[in-house]
Amino acid sequence: MVHLIAPYGGDSAFRHQLVLEEGWRRRWVTTWLFDGDQVVWPVRDIESVPLLASQPMRRFTWRARQLHRPGLEFMVSTGRQHGF
């Protein structure tokens, strides 16, 4: 099972903005890119998403005179490269 929600004990000032009543997992959705097409899944069905077949939604590019250099960084915890 993929855990998308982790307890957060920090600033609770924004918690009142979250609408977590019955059925929120059906209303909240995630968007994935497969073969160039965007596919939307409800959070409640996230386990059925074929994650390894998806593509990045955004590319990490840069140009001359850009003040920051986005790119990919290898993370040992996942064994993959992640964008920054």
N, C-alpha and C positions, 0 to 999 in steps of 0.2 A: 504494500500500500504506500502511496506517495503522500507525505504529509505536507500540505501547503500552508497550514496555519500553525504558527508557533506562539506560545504564550509570550506576551510582552508586558513586563512589569514597569516600564518607563512612564513617561508623561501620559496621564489618562485624560488630559484636557480634550483630546480629539475623539475619544472613544464614543461619546454621545453622537457623533456624526455617522458612525457605522450603524446601518440598519440590519440587525441580525435576528429579526423575528423569524417565525416559522417559514420555511421555504426559501431562505436566502441562498442556499446552495444551488437551487434551480434558477434563480434570477441572476446571480453573478456568473459571468461567462469568461472563458479564456479564448484567445484567438491564436491559431497556429497556421503555419504556411506549409502546404504540401503541394509539390509540383507546380509552384507558382500561384496556387489558389489559396485564399484565406478560408479557413474552416473554423467555425465557432463551436465550442463545447461548453455546456454548463459545468460549473465547478463540481457538482455532484457526480458527474460521469468522467472525471479527469483520469481515473484509472484505465479507461478504455482508449485513451489517446496513444497512438503508436509514436511515442516520442522520438525514437531513433530514426524514423522516416521523415521527420519534420526538418525544415530548413530555417535558418535565422530570419527573423522579420526585418532586421536592419543589418546593413553591412558596416564595417568599421573602416572608413577611408580617411585620408588626410590630404592636404594640399600645401603648397609652399606658403610661407608666412602665416600659417595657422598657429595659434598660440598654444595649443595642446596637441598631443600626438596619440589619438586613440589607436588601439590595436588589440591583439590577443595575448593572453597570459596563461601559461599552463598552471593548473591547480592540482596539486597532489591529491586533495580530498576527493575530487571527482575523476581524476585521470584524464581530463580533457582541457582544451583551451577555452577560455571565456573572454568575452569582450570587456574592455575597460575604456 
